[in-house]
Amino acid sequence: MKQLPLINLHPLLSDRVRLSIMAMLAGAKKDVDFTSLLTTLQLSRGNLSTHLRRLEEAGFIKGKKEFIDRKPRSSYRCTERGHKEIKLYLESVSAALKMLDG
C-alpha cells in the first residue's frame, strides 16, 4: 500500500461547518450576509456565530456590521489569508486523491 502524504490542514478547517463557511465565502464574489449563511448551512444563530467568531479571530474571514433601514446587518468575506488556507487545503486533498488513484 502506498504511503499517503499528510494532508496539510489548518486545525480550524477540520470542522465541517467551518469548512462549509469558508467554501461559501471563498467562492462568493461579494460579502455574504449572516442570514444567507444561516439559511444555507441550516445552523442555529448561536452555532453559526461561534464558528464565525473563531474564523474571524484566526484572520480567515472579516465581518462587517452596518445598519440598513435602521436594521442591523452583519456580512462576511474571505480574507487573503482565508483564501490561501482554503487553497492549500484543496491542494492537499487533491494530492492525496491522486496518490490513491495511483
Biopython code that builds the backbone (N, CA, C, O; Angstrom):
import numpy as np
from Bio.PDB.StructureBuilder import StructureBuilder

atoms = [
    (1, "MET", "N", (0.842, -1.190, 0.000)),
    (1, "MET", "CA", (0.000, 0.000, 0.000)),
    (1, "MET", "C", (0.881, 1.244, 0.000)),
    (1, "MET", "O", (1.876, 1.319, 0.721)),
    (2, "LYS", "N", (0.500, 2.213, -0.815)),
    (2, "LYS", "CA", (1.265, 3.456, -0.896)),
    (2, "LYS", "C", (1.092, 4.270, 0.376)),
    (2, "LYS", "O", (0.038, 4.263, 1.012)),
    (3, "GLN", "N", (2.153, 4.964, 0.718)),
    (3, "GLN", "CA", (2.069, 5.859, 1.864)),
    (3, "GLN", "C", (1.559, 7.209, 1.369)),
    (3, "GLN", "O", (2.128, 7.804, 0.454)),
    (4, "LEU", "N", (0.492, 7.675, 1.981)),
    (4, "LEU", "CA", (-0.102, 8.951, 1.578)),
    (4, "LEU", "C", (0.565, 10.095, 2.319)),
    (4, "LEU", "O", (0.942, 9.953, 3.482)),
    (5, "PRO", "N", (0.712, 11.245, 1.639)),
    (5, "PRO", "CA", (1.250, 12.407, 2.340)),
    (5, "PRO", "C", (0.221, 12.911, 3.347)),
    (5, "PRO", "O", (-0.986, 12.779, 3.146)),
    (6, "LEU", "N", (0.717, 13.482, 4.419)),
    (6, "LEU", "CA", (-0.204, 14.073, 5.384)),
    (6, "LEU", "C", (-0.887, 15.261, 4.735)),
    (6, "LEU", "O", (-0.250, 16.072, 4.063)),
    (7, "ILE", "N", (-2.171, 15.353, 4.942)),
    (7, "ILE", "CA", (-2.911, 16.478, 4.385)),
    (7, "ILE", "C", (-2.597, 17.708, 5.215)),
    (7, "ILE", "O", (-2.739, 17.707, 6.438)),
    (8, "ASN", "N", (-2.168, 18.754, 4.528)),
    (8, "ASN", "CA", (-1.794, 19.996, 5.191)),
    (8, "ASN", "C", (-3.072, 20.769, 5.515)),
    (8, "ASN", "O", (-3.558, 21.558, 4.704)),
    (9, "LEU", "N", (-3.596, 20.535, 6.690)),
    (9, "LEU", "CA", (-4.901, 21.059, 7.062)),
    (9, "LEU", "C", (-4.793, 21.916, 8.310)),
    (9, "LEU", "O", (-4.348, 21.448, 9.358)),
    (10, "HIS", "N", (-5.198, 23.155, 8.194)),
    (10, "HIS", "CA", (-5.249, 24.015, 9.378)),
    (10, "HIS", "C", (-6.308, 23.437, 10.317)),
    (10, "HIS", "O", (-7.384, 23.053, 9.860)),
    (11, "PRO", "N", (-6.025, 23.368, 11.615)),
    (11, "PRO", "CA", (-6.981, 22.769, 12.561)),
    (11, "PRO", "C", (-8.391, 23.363, 12.494)),
    (11, "PRO", "O", (-9.370, 22.648, 12.709)),
    (12, "LEU", "N", (-8.505, 24.647, 12.203)),
    (12, "LEU", "CA", (-9.838, 25.256, 12.123)),
    (12, "LEU", "C", (-10.662, 24.682, 10.973)),
    (12, "LEU", "O", (-11.892, 24.673, 11.028)),
    (13, "LEU", "N", (-9.986, 24.208, 9.941)),
    (13, "LEU", "CA", (-10.700, 23.682, 8.776)),
    (13, "LEU", "C", (-11.040, 22.204, 8.916)),
    (13, "LEU", "O", (-11.605, 21.608, 7.999)),
    (14, "SER", "N", (-10.703, 21.615, 10.045)),
    (14, "SER", "CA", (-11.043, 20.205, 10.259)),
    (14, "SER", "C", (-12.508, 20.035, 10.650)),
    (14, "SER", "O", (-13.020, 18.916, 10.683)),
    (15, "ASP", "N", (-13.172, 21.133, 10.941)),
    (15, "ASP", "CA", (-14.591, 21.103, 11.294)),
    (15, "ASP", "C", (-15.422, 21.318, 10.033)),
    (15, "ASP", "O", (-15.172, 22.256, 9.276)),
    (16, "ARG", "N", (-16.411, 20.454, 9.805)),
    (16, "ARG", "CA", (-17.202, 20.533, 8.569)),
    (16, "ARG", "C", (-17.975, 21.843, 8.442)),
    (16, "ARG", "O", (-18.161, 22.340, 7.331)),
    (17, "VAL", "N", (-18.427, 22.410, 9.562)),
    (17, "VAL", "CA", (-19.174, 23.668, 9.499)),
    (17, "VAL", "C", (-18.247, 24.803, 9.083)),
    (17, "VAL", "O", (-18.586, 25.586, 8.196)),
    (18, "ARG", "N", (-17.079, 24.897, 9.717)),
    (18, "ARG", "CA", (-16.141, 25.968, 9.352)),
    (18, "ARG", "C", (-15.641, 25.796, 7.919)),
    (18, "ARG", "O", (-15.446, 26.781, 7.208)),
    (19, "LEU", "N", (-15.436, 24.562, 7.498)),
    (19, "LEU", "CA", (-15.020, 24.317, 6.119)),
    (19, "LEU", "C", (-16.124, 24.750, 5.149)),
    (19, "LEU", "O", (-15.833, 25.313, 4.093)),
    (20, "SER", "N", (-17.371, 24.496, 5.495)),
    (20, "SER", "CA", (-18.506, 24.919, 4.659)),
    (20, "SER", "C", (-18.611, 26.438, 4.600)),
    (20, "SER", "O", (-18.868, 27.005, 3.538)),
    (21, "ILE", "N", (-18.415, 27.093, 5.733)),
    (21, "ILE", "CA", (-18.438, 28.561, 5.766)),
    (21, "ILE", "C", (-17.345, 29.108, 4.855)),
    (21, "ILE", "O", (-17.589, 30.007, 4.049)),
    (22, "MET", "N", (-16.140, 28.561, 4.988)),
    (22, "MET", "CA", (-15.020, 29.029, 4.175)),
    (22, "MET", "C", (-15.280, 28.794, 2.690)),
    (22, "MET", "O", (-14.955, 29.646, 1.862)),
    (23, "ALA", "N", (-15.857, 27.656, 2.348)),
    (23, "ALA", "CA", (-16.160, 27.368, 0.945)),
    (23, "ALA", "C", (-17.159, 28.384, 0.392)),
    (23, "ALA", "O", (-17.008, 28.869, -0.729)),
    (24, "MET", "N", (-18.175, 28.698, 1.188)),
    (24, "MET", "CA", (-19.168, 29.690, 0.744)),
    (24, "MET", "C", (-18.536, 31.059, 0.542)),
    (24, "MET", "O", (-18.755, 31.711, -0.479)),
    (25, "LEU", "N", (-17.752, 31.486, 1.520)),
    (25, "LEU", "CA", (-17.174, 32.827, 1.458)),
    (25, "LEU", "C", (-16.079, 32.931, 0.400)),
    (25, "LEU", "O", (-15.978, 33.945, -0.291)),
    (26, "ALA", "N", (-15.262, 31.892, 0.270)),
    (26, "ALA", "CA", (-14.174, 31.925, -0.715)),
    (26, "ALA", "C", (-14.723, 31.953, -2.139)),
    (26, "ALA", "O", (-14.104, 32.528, -3.034)),
    (27, "GLY", "N", (-15.879, 31.336, -2.348)),
    (27, "GLY", "CA", (-16.470, 31.297, -3.680)),
    (27, "GLY", "C", (-17.375, 32.472, -4.004)),
    (27, "GLY", "O", (-17.835, 32.611, -5.137)),
    (28, "ALA", "N", (-17.631, 33.316, -3.019)),
    (28, "ALA", "CA", (-18.552, 34.442, -3.218)),
    (28, "ALA", "C", (-17.840, 35.623, -3.871)),
    (28, "ALA", "O", (-16.677, 35.900, -3.581)),
    (29, "LYS", "N", (-18.544, 36.303, -4.743)),
    (29, "LYS", "CA", (-17.990, 37.483, -5.401)),
    (29, "LYS", "C", (-18.166, 38.748, -4.558)),
    (29, "LYS", "O", (-17.515, 39.764, -4.803)),
    (30, "LYS", "N", (-19.049, 38.673, -3.568)),
    (30, "LYS", "CA", (-19.274, 39.811, -2.678)),
    (30, "LYS", "C", (-19.501, 39.287, -1.264)),
    (30, "LYS", "O", (-19.559, 38.077, -1.043)),
    (31, "ASP", "N", (-19.625, 40.194, -0.324)),
    (31, "ASP", "CA", (-19.864, 39.805, 1.066)),
    (31, "ASP", "C", (-21.143, 38.973, 1.173)),
    (31, "ASP", "O", (-22.104, 39.190, 0.435)),
    (32, "VAL", "N", (-21.136, 38.023, 2.102)),
    (32, "VAL", "CA", (-22.299, 37.164, 2.332)),
    (32, "VAL", "C", (-22.886, 37.535, 3.687)),
    (32, "VAL", "O", (-22.171, 37.574, 4.688)),
    (33, "ASP", "N", (-24.188, 37.807, 3.720)),
    (33, "ASP", "CA", (-24.790, 38.229, 4.984)),
    (33, "ASP", "C", (-25.080, 37.034, 5.894)),
    (33, "ASP", "O", (-25.196, 35.893, 5.447)),
    (34, "PHE", "N", (-25.191, 37.340, 7.174)),
    (34, "PHE", "CA", (-25.394, 36.338, 8.217)),
    (34, "PHE", "C", (-26.609, 35.465, 7.923)),
    (34, "PHE", "O", (-26.555, 34.245, 8.082)),
    (35, "THR", "N", (-27.698, 36.084, 7.496)),
    (35, "THR", "CA", (-28.934, 35.344, 7.231)),
    (35, "THR", "C", (-28.756, 34.338, 6.099)),
    (35, "THR", "O", (-29.290, 33.231, 6.170)),
    (36, "SER", "N", (-28.021, 34.703, 5.067)),
    (36, "SER", "CA", (-27.762, 33.769, 3.963)),
    (36, "SER", "C", (-26.953, 32.571, 4.441)),
    (36, "SER", "O", (-27.238, 31.432, 4.071)),
    (37, "LEU", "N", (-25.944, 32.832, 5.265)),
    (37, "LEU", "CA", (-25.154, 31.731, 5.832)),
    (37, "LEU", "C", (-26.039, 30.839, 6.697)),
    (37, "LEU", "O", (-25.971, 29.612, 6.622)),
    (38, "LEU", "N", (-26.865, 31.472, 7.513)),
    (38, "LEU", "CA", (-27.753, 30.753, 8.428)),
    (38, "LEU", "C", (-28.711, 29.838, 7.661)),
    (38, "LEU", "O", (-28.891, 28.674, 8.018)),
    (39, "THR", "N", (-29.314, 30.372, 6.616)),
    (39, "THR", "CA", (-30.280, 29.623, 5.813)),
    (39, "THR", "C", (-29.610, 28.498, 5.029)),
    (39, "THR", "O", (-30.097, 27.368, 5.019)),
    (40, "THR", "N", (-28.509, 28.805, 4.382)),
    (40, "THR", "CA", (-27.829, 27.814, 3.549)),
    (40, "THR", "C", (-27.256, 26.669, 4.374)),
    (40, "THR", "O", (-27.377, 25.503, 4.000)),
    (41, "LEU", "N", (-26.633, 27.006, 5.493)),
    (41, "LEU", "CA", (-25.971, 25.982, 6.307)),
    (41, "LEU", "C", (-26.905, 25.316, 7.316)),
    (41, "LEU", "O", (-26.556, 24.297, 7.911)),
    (42, "GLN", "N", (-28.089, 25.892, 7.506)),
    (42, "GLN", "CA", (-29.103, 25.350, 8.424)),
    (42, "GLN", "C", (-28.540, 25.128, 9.833)),
    (42, "GLN", "O", (-28.594, 24.030, 10.388)),
    (43, "LEU", "N", (-28.007, 26.203, 10.377)),
    (43, "LEU", "CA", (-27.448, 26.178, 11.727)),
    (43, "LEU", "C", (-28.260, 27.074, 12.638)),
    (43, "LEU", "O", (-29.053, 27.892, 12.171)),
    (44, "SER", "N", (-28.064, 26.923, 13.934)),
    (44, "SER", "CA", (-28.675, 27.867, 14.867)),
    (44, "SER", "C", (-27.845, 29.151, 14.843)),
    (44, "SER", "O", (-26.677, 29.137, 14.455)),
    (45, "ARG", "N", (-28.452, 30.246, 15.256)),
    (45, "ARG", "CA", (-27.737, 31.527, 15.290)),
    (45, "ARG", "C", (-26.485, 31.444, 16.162)),
    (45, "ARG", "O", (-25.417, 31.923, 15.782)),
    (46, "GLY", "N", (-26.635, 30.831, 17.332)),
    (46, "GLY", "CA", (-25.513, 30.724, 18.258)),
    (46, "GLY", "C", (-24.376, 29.886, 17.698)),
    (46, "GLY", "O", (-23.206, 30.244, 17.835)),
    (47, "ASN", "N", (-24.720, 28.772, 17.070)),
    (47, "ASN", "CA", (-23.711, 27.894, 16.489)),
    (47, "ASN", "C", (-22.960, 28.613, 15.372)),
    (47, "ASN", "O", (-21.730, 28.585, 15.330)),
    (48, "LEU", "N", (-23.696, 29.255, 14.471)),
    (48, "LEU", "CA", (-23.062, 29.981, 13.376)),
    (48, "LEU", "C", (-22.185, 31.101, 13.914)),
    (48, "LEU", "O", (-21.059, 31.279, 13.448)),
    (49, "SER", "N", (-22.677, 31.853, 14.880)),
    (49, "SER", "CA", (-21.905, 32.959, 15.457)),
    (49, "SER", "C", (-20.587, 32.480, 16.044)),
    (49, "SER", "O", (-19.555, 33.129, 15.878)),
    (50, "THR", "N", (-20.624, 31.345, 16.728)),
    (50, "THR", "CA", (-19.413, 30.796, 17.338)),
    (50, "THR", "C", (-18.377, 30.442, 16.274)),
    (50, "THR", "O", (-17.199, 30.771, 16.419)),
    (51, "HIS", "N", (-18.808, 29.780, 15.217)),
    (51, "HIS", "CA", (-17.881, 29.401, 14.147)),
    (51, "HIS", "C", (-17.340, 30.634, 13.418)),
    (51, "HIS", "O", (-16.153, 30.690, 13.096)),
    (52, "LEU", "N", (-18.191, 31.607, 13.160)),
    (52, "LEU", "CA", (-17.743, 32.838, 12.501)),
    (52, "LEU", "C", (-16.716, 33.569, 13.356)),
    (52, "LEU", "O", (-15.718, 34.071, 12.838)),
    (53, "ARG", "N", (-16.954, 33.628, 14.648)),
    (53, "ARG", "CA", (-16.024, 34.309, 15.556)),
    (53, "ARG", "C", (-14.648, 33.627, 15.528)),
    (53, "ARG", "O", (-13.622, 34.306, 15.487)),
    (54, "ARG", "N", (-14.625, 32.308, 15.549)),
    (54, "ARG", "CA", (-13.343, 31.585, 15.524)),
    (54, "ARG", "C", (-12.593, 31.834, 14.215)),
    (54, "ARG", "O", (-11.377, 32.027, 14.224)),
    (55, "LEU", "N", (-13.305, 31.830, 13.103)),
    (55, "LEU", "CA", (-12.666, 32.090, 11.813)),
    (55, "LEU", "C", (-12.168, 33.529, 11.720)),
    (55, "LEU", "O", (-11.110, 33.796, 11.149)),
    (56, "GLU", "N", (-12.939, 34.448, 12.286)),
    (56, "GLU", "CA", (-12.540, 35.859, 12.263)),
    (56, "GLU", "C", (-11.326, 36.088, 13.156)),
    (56, "GLU", "O", (-10.413, 36.823, 12.779)),
    (57, "GLU", "N", (-11.304, 35.474, 14.322)),
    (57, "GLU", "CA", (-10.157, 35.602, 15.232)),
    (57, "GLU", "C", (-8.876, 35.061, 14.596)),
    (57, "GLU", "O", (-7.786, 35.561, 14.877)),
    (58, "ALA", "N", (-9.000, 34.055, 13.751)),
    (58, "ALA", "CA", (-7.842, 33.464, 13.074)),
    (58, "ALA", "C", (-7.417, 34.271, 11.846)),
    (58, "ALA", "O", (-6.372, 34.002, 11.255)),
    (59, "GLY", "N", (-8.230, 35.260, 11.466)),
    (59, "GLY", "CA", (-7.902, 36.083, 10.308)),
    (59, "GLY", "C", (-8.317, 35.472, 8.979)),
    (59, "GLY", "O", (-7.878, 35.935, 7.926)),
    (60, "PHE", "N", (-9.164, 34.432, 9.009)),
    (60, "PHE", "CA", (-9.618, 33.781, 7.782)),
    (60, "PHE", "C", (-10.753, 34.551, 7.115)),
    (60, "PHE", "O", (-10.895, 34.531, 5.893)),
    (61, "ILE", "N", (-11.553, 35.225, 7.923)),
    (61, "ILE", "CA", (-12.682, 35.994, 7.403)),
    (61, "ILE", "C", (-12.706, 37.361, 8.070)),
    (61, "ILE", "O", (-12.069, 37.580, 9.100)),
    (62, "LYS", "N", (-13.447, 38.269, 7.468)),
    (62, "LYS", "CA", (-13.627, 39.609, 8.023)),
    (62, "LYS", "C", (-15.120, 39.891, 8.061)),
    (62, "LYS", "O", (-15.821, 39.737, 7.061)),
    (63, "GLY", "N", (-15.596, 40.304, 9.222)),
    (63, "GLY", "CA", (-17.002, 40.640, 9.377)),
    (63, "GLY", "C", (-17.224, 42.137, 9.315)),
    (63, "GLY", "O", (-16.343, 42.927, 9.653)),
    (64, "LYS", "N", (-18.410, 42.513, 8.882)),
    (64, "LYS", "CA", (-18.781, 43.928, 8.801)),
    (64, "LYS", "C", (-20.199, 44.062, 9.337)),
    (64, "LYS", "O", (-21.094, 43.311, 8.950)),
    (65, "LYS", "N", (-20.390, 45.017, 10.225)),
    (65, "LYS", "CA", (-21.723, 45.272, 10.771)),
    (65, "LYS", "C", (-22.153, 46.669, 10.334)),
    (65, "LYS", "O", (-21.396, 47.634, 10.439)),
    (66, "GLU", "N", (-23.377, 46.749, 9.848)),
    (66, "GLU", "CA", (-23.916, 48.034, 9.402)),
    (66, "GLU", "C", (-25.419, 48.052, 9.636)),
    (66, "GLU", "O", (-26.031, 47.024, 9.928)),
    (67, "PHE", "N", (-25.993, 49.223, 9.504)),
    (67, "PHE", "CA", (-27.439, 49.360, 9.641)),
    (67, "PHE", "C", (-28.022, 49.720, 8.284)),
    (67, "PHE", "O", (-27.563, 50.650, 7.620)),
    (68, "ILE", "N", (-29.040, 48.970, 7.885)),
    (68, "ILE", "CA", (-29.754, 49.250, 6.644)),
    (68, "ILE", "C", (-31.216, 49.430, 7.023)),
    (68, "ILE", "O", (-31.842, 48.526, 7.577)),
    (69, "ASP", "N", (-31.750, 50.602, 6.718)),
    (69, "ASP", "CA", (-33.113, 50.956, 7.133)),
    (69, "ASP", "C", (-33.294, 50.737, 8.636)),
    (69, "ASP", "O", (-34.301, 50.188, 9.081)),
    (70, "ARG", "N", (-32.320, 51.168, 9.387)),
    (70, "ARG", "CA", (-32.298, 51.088, 10.858)),
    (70, "ARG", "C", (-32.323, 49.653, 11.394)),
    (70, "ARG", "O", (-32.642, 49.426, 12.561)),
    (71, "LYS", "N", (-31.988, 48.699, 10.541)),
    (71, "LYS", "CA", (-31.902, 47.302, 10.981)),
    (71, "LYS", "C", (-30.443, 46.856, 10.882)),
    (71, "LYS", "O", (-29.768, 47.142, 9.893)),
    (72, "PRO", "N", (-29.960, 46.154, 11.909)),
    (72, "PRO", "CA", (-28.562, 45.697, 11.854)),
    (72, "PRO", "C", (-28.380, 44.597, 10.808)),
    (72, "PRO", "O", (-29.235, 43.730, 10.626)),
    (73, "ARG", "N", (-27.244, 44.667, 10.136)),
    (73, "ARG", "CA", (-26.916, 43.649, 9.129)),
    (73, "ARG", "C", (-25.438, 43.305, 9.271)),
    (73, "ARG", "O", (-24.577, 44.185, 9.230)),
    (74, "SER", "N", (-25.158, 42.023, 9.436)),
    (74, "SER", "CA", (-23.782, 41.539, 9.507)),
    (74, "SER", "C", (-23.475, 40.779, 8.229)),
    (74, "SER", "O", (-24.276, 39.966, 7.768)),
    (75, "SER", "N", (-22.313, 41.048, 7.663)),
    (75, "SER", "CA", (-21.893, 40.319, 6.467)),
    (75, "SER", "C", (-20.422, 39.949, 6.613)),
    (75, "SER", "O", (-19.689, 40.538, 7.408)),
    (76, "TYR", "N", (-20.016, 38.970, 5.835)),
    (76, "TYR", "CA", (-18.672, 38.411, 5.972)),
    (76, "TYR", "C", (-18.057, 38.180, 4.603)),
    (76, "TYR", "O", (-18.752, 37.971, 3.609)),
    (77, "ARG", "N", (-16.730, 38.225, 4.584)),
    (77, "ARG", "CA", (-15.984, 37.925, 3.366)),
    (77, "ARG", "C", (-14.725, 37.153, 3.747)),
    (77, "ARG", "O", (-14.254, 37.228, 4.881)),
    (78, "CYS", "N", (-14.205, 36.434, 2.809)),
    (78, "CYS", "CA", (-12.976, 35.672, 2.998)),
    (78, "CYS", "C", (-11.796, 36.629, 2.826)),
    (78, "CYS", "O", (-11.767, 37.417, 1.881)),
    (79, "THR", "N", (-10.830, 36.560, 3.733)),
    (79, "THR", "CA", (-9.646, 37.409, 3.642)),
    (79, "THR", "C", (-8.610, 36.750, 2.731)),
    (79, "THR", "O", (-8.791, 35.616, 2.288)),
    (80, "GLU", "N", (-7.539, 37.464, 2.463)),
    (80, "GLU", "CA", (-6.450, 36.903, 1.666)),
    (80, "GLU", "C", (-5.883, 35.653, 2.354)),
    (80, "GLU", "O", (-5.608, 34.647, 1.701)),
    (81, "ARG", "N", (-5.715, 35.732, 3.669)),
    (81, "ARG", "CA", (-5.219, 34.568, 4.413)),
    (81, "ARG", "C", (-6.203, 33.401, 4.295)),
    (81, "ARG", "O", (-5.792, 32.254, 4.116)),
    (82, "GLY", "N", (-7.488, 33.694, 4.395)),
    (82, "GLY", "CA", (-8.501, 32.658, 4.267)),
    (82, "GLY", "C", (-8.455, 31.979, 2.909)),
    (82, "GLY", "O", (-8.577, 30.758, 2.810)),
    (83, "HIS", "N", (-8.277, 32.784, 1.854)),
    (83, "HIS", "CA", (-8.167, 32.221, 0.502)),
    (83, "HIS", "C", (-6.945, 31.309, 0.398)),
    (83, "HIS", "O", (-7.011, 30.238, -0.205)),
    (84, "LYS", "N", (-5.832, 31.740, 0.990)),
    (84, "LYS", "CA", (-4.613, 30.921, 0.950)),
    (84, "LYS", "C", (-4.822, 29.602, 1.681)),
    (84, "LYS", "O", (-4.417, 28.549, 1.189)),
    (85, "GLU", "N", (-5.450, 29.652, 2.848)),
    (85, "GLU", "CA", (-5.659, 28.437, 3.645)),
    (85, "GLU", "C", (-6.598, 27.451, 2.949)),
    (85, "GLU", "O", (-6.348, 26.246, 2.956)),
    (86, "ILE", "N", (-7.667, 27.955, 2.353)),
    (86, "ILE", "CA", (-8.614, 27.057, 1.685)),
    (86, "ILE", "C", (-7.976, 26.465, 0.426)),
    (86, "ILE", "O", (-8.214, 25.305, 0.091)),
    (87, "LYS", "N", (-7.168, 27.266, -0.267)),
    (87, "LYS", "CA", (-6.462, 26.766, -1.453)),
    (87, "LYS", "C", (-5.470, 25.671, -1.052)),
    (87, "LYS", "O", (-5.396, 24.633, -1.709)),
    (88, "LEU", "N", (-4.720, 25.896, 0.007)),
    (88, "LEU", "CA", (-3.765, 24.905, 0.499)),
    (88, "LEU", "C", (-4.477, 23.614, 0.899)),
    (88, "LEU", "O", (-3.996, 22.515, 0.625)),
    (89, "TYR", "N", (-5.616, 23.762, 1.542)),
    (89, "TYR", "CA", (-6.413, 22.598, 1.937)),
    (89, "TYR", "C", (-6.831, 21.796, 0.702)),
    (89, "TYR", "O", (-6.661, 20.578, 0.664)),
    (90, "LEU", "N", (-7.374, 22.479, -0.302)),
    (90, "LEU", "CA", (-7.847, 21.801, -1.512)),
    (90, "LEU", "C", (-6.700, 21.137, -2.275)),
    (90, "LEU", "O", (-6.860, 20.038, -2.806)),
    (91, "GLU", "N", (-5.552, 21.799, -2.328)),
    (91, "GLU", "CA", (-4.387, 21.211, -2.989)),
    (91, "GLU", "C", (-3.924, 19.953, -2.264)),
    (91, "GLU", "O", (-3.544, 18.970, -2.902)),
    (92, "SER", "N", (-3.955, 19.981, -0.950)),
    (92, "SER", "CA", (-3.533, 18.826, -0.156)),
    (92, "SER", "C", (-4.470, 17.641, -0.357)),
    (92, "SER", "O", (-4.022, 16.505, -0.513)),
    (93, "VAL", "N", (-5.761, 17.908, -0.352)),
    (93, "VAL", "CA", (-6.737, 16.835, -0.569)),
    (93, "VAL", "C", (-6.591, 16.280, -1.986)),
    (93, "VAL", "O", (-6.653, 15.067, -2.186)),
    (94, "SER", "N", (-6.400, 17.151, -2.954)),
    (94, "SER", "CA", (-6.229, 16.726, -4.343)),
    (94, "SER", "C", (-4.991, 15.838, -4.491)),
    (94, "SER", "O", (-5.042, 14.819, -5.180)),
    (95, "ALA", "N", (-3.890, 16.213, -3.855)),
    (95, "ALA", "CA", (-2.661, 15.411, -3.915)),
    (95, "ALA", "C", (-2.881, 14.036, -3.294)),
    (95, "ALA", "O", (-2.400, 13.032, -3.819)),
    (96, "ALA", "N", (-3.597, 13.989, -2.189)),
    (96, "ALA", "CA", (-3.876, 12.709, -1.536)),
    (96, "ALA", "C", (-4.744, 11.824, -2.428)),
    (96, "ALA", "O", (-4.524, 10.615, -2.504)),
    (97, "LEU", "N", (-5.727, 12.418, -3.102)),
    (97, "LEU", "CA", (-6.597, 11.649, -4.002)),
    (97, "LEU", "C", (-5.814, 11.098, -5.198)),
    (97, "LEU", "O", (-6.053, 9.974, -5.637)),
    (98, "LYS", "N", (-4.885, 11.890, -5.718)),
    (98, "LYS", "CA", (-4.057, 11.429, -6.837)),
    (98, "LYS", "C", (-3.196, 10.245, -6.415)),
    (98, "LYS", "O", (-2.990, 9.311, -7.191)),
    (99, "MET", "N", (-2.695, 10.286, -5.189)),
    (99, "MET", "CA", (-1.891, 9.172, -4.681)),
    (99, "MET", "C", (-2.739, 7.905, -4.596)),
    (99, "MET", "O", (-2.252, 6.810, -4.879)),
    (100, "LEU", "N", (-3.983, 8.050, -4.214)),
    (100, "LEU", "CA", (-4.872, 6.890, -4.114)),
    (100, "LEU", "C", (-5.174, 6.286, -5.482)),
    (100, "LEU", "O", (-5.294, 5.069, -5.625)),
    (101, "ASP", "N", (-5.297, 7.157, -6.488)),
    (101, "ASP", "CA", (-5.600, 6.693, -7.845)),
    (101, "ASP", "C", (-4.413, 5.980, -8.483)),
    (101, "ASP", "O", (-4.573, 5.223, -9.441)),
    (102, "GLY", "N", (-3.237, 6.226, -7.952)),
    (102, "GLY", "CA", (-2.048, 5.516, -8.411)),
    (102, "GLY", "C", (-1.360, 6.214, -9.508)),
    (102, "GLY", "O", (-0.339, 5.735, -10.001)),
]
sb = StructureBuilder()
sb.init_structure("model")
sb.init_model(0)
sb.init_chain("A")
sb.init_seg("    ")
for serial, (resi, resn, name, xyz) in enumerate(atoms, 1):
    if name == "N":
        sb.init_residue(resn, " ", resi, " ")
    sb.init_atom(name, np.array(xyz, "f"), 0.0, 1.0, " ", f" {name:<3s}", serial, name[0])
structure = sb.get_structure()
